[in-house]
């Protein structure tokens, strides 16, 4: 994901670590490939059972990447990219700096991309609206330091 790389550079990540971030960003949703296609493509809201399946994709992806001998940063990013800065995320309820930095970066970049993209259940949002939603989630869903770097990058 080019946005994850640009955000990583803005945060001072360079060299091999930046390459690892790029690889981790590209593989962070690997676990979705193991979910039923009808759940992934459902045009409306997911029911409770479907959400239970969807919330398993970080664990499934981490196991799959580990079995494929992906580097640890890929495994950790896949596992933690749905953890929220305030501890309200999943699968473990990690918070703050307990969430690996690459996962914090990828979560923000992936969310911006999702907000800006049309989905079966929502229209594409404008850049301004997407930025307002991200700022509203600063220190809740997203690391404040990563949000600040993202705002600098996007202006």
Helices and strands as residue ranges (DSSP letters): H 2-10, H 15-27, G 30-34, H 37-40, H 48-54, H 57-67, H 72-80, G 96-98, H 101-116, H 127-136, H 144-154
